[in-house]
Amino acid sequence: ILKSALKHTLQVTVFIFVITIVLNGVLEVVGEDALGEFLSANPVLSVFGSALVGLVPNCAASILLTQLYAAGQLSFAGAVAGLSTSAGVGLAVLFRANKSVKQNVFIVGLLYVLGVCAGMVAGLFG
């Protein structure tokens, strides 16, 4: 059992490492400023866009959303939506460990819808 657990842990670690390198490369090419400009252009659309950014399976997405909010480039509603959908590397592990693509897509879709709803409600108060 120990050998199986170690093998699984190593596979997940390598998978997360590769995803992190790819996502950091994409963010480097696109740039934080371009993302900030896109998200600040329309407050309602920023909720939907931020929720998508939050789905990125990496803790860097949460850090980026928080930095954009602190810099005034992202509304409170957008920050709530993005941070509500953020699961760190949990989604990457979900897709790696759960072989049912249908279940995984349902979970991600539900997470997105709930995050957008949370952002919209936050927008009413903030």
Buried (B, 14 or more C-beta within 10 A) or exposed (E): EEEEEEEEEEEBEEBBEEBBEEBEEEBEEEEBEEBBEBBBEEBEEBBBBBBBBBBBBBEBBBEBBBEBBEEEBBBBBBBBBBBBBBBBBEBBBBBBEEEEEEEBEEBBEEBBEBBBBBBBEBBEEE
